[in-house]
Amino acid sequence: MSTLLETLNEEMGQLALSAQRSLVHVTNGGHSGGAGTIWHPDGLIITNAHVVQNRSPHVTLPDGTIRAARILAYDPNIDVAALSVDASHLPTIELGESRRLQPGQWVMALGHPWGVSGAATAGVVIGVGNDSPEMPRSGREWIAVALHLRPGHSGGPLVDVQGHLVGINTMMTGLEVGMAVPVHVVKAFLKQALASPVLR
């Protein structure tokens, strides 16, 4: 039993380490901050609209470099924003299939809660789809997860057990319930807002 637990522990640690490579820190002119996820190696970053608040964001890249970011697209209705920074060859994360998530499957959320850089928290999927019980009549698609999201997790990656990006962390709706924007919603947002071949 101990060998099995040790193996699981090692695999979860490696999962977090892999996802951290595409994790950035986003600030919006010193007013507040959150996380972001590198979507494309040429400086395309996804975060929450509420993290940037349509201000003048700055992004701290995984190597510690701080870059001014330009807001390419911003949609508070789905709480997603696309940023561009002057950088190339950035480490990205492989995209997963958010529509295939099932209740009970393990996921991990990364971010910078309360100033803790690259922190990870894990739990299970509660459900996926429109009008989550935690957010009734929202008209939006959600991933509801049983884990602890804190201020600073917003905009960071939600990954599955393969380390693939399945959602963008958004908010807590209860002590044990976090919400994320499904990755297929982010794809549609980018396709419509940017009208460019950024999807991989």
Summary of the structure (lengths in Angstrom):
residues: 200
radius of gyration: 15.7
end to end distance: 39.8
largest distance: 51.4
contacts: 701
relative contact order: 0.19
helix: 20%
strand: 40%
